[in-house]
Amino acid sequence: LDAQADLLNVARDAMKEQLAALPGVEVFDSSANFLLFRVNDSESVTAKLVDGKVLVKNLGKMHGLLANCIRVTVSTPEENAVFLSTLTEALKS
């Protein structure tokens, strides 16, 4: 379990860096197996991610402090790459 946790921590940190490098994305620190990030229009971005078969949770309507926030689970390297690619495209359109 420790080895699996180490891999997850490395993947989370890498994903956080990649998210932070995207224009219009504000990513928050996390010690969990998910990341919370803010975009300009979480409704539109979430819809585009779901259309791309990437499941995320739009937290924008849960509380005012979470306006335009989306939560994504850190997963396998392949799934993380699909998420980042799909998000990059969603942010362009």
Secondary structure, 3 states (H helix, E strand, C coil): CHHHHHHHHHHHHHHHHHHHCCCCCEECCCCCCEEEEECCCHHHHHHHHHHCCCCCEECCCCCHHHCCEEEEECCCHHHHHHHHHHHHHHHHC
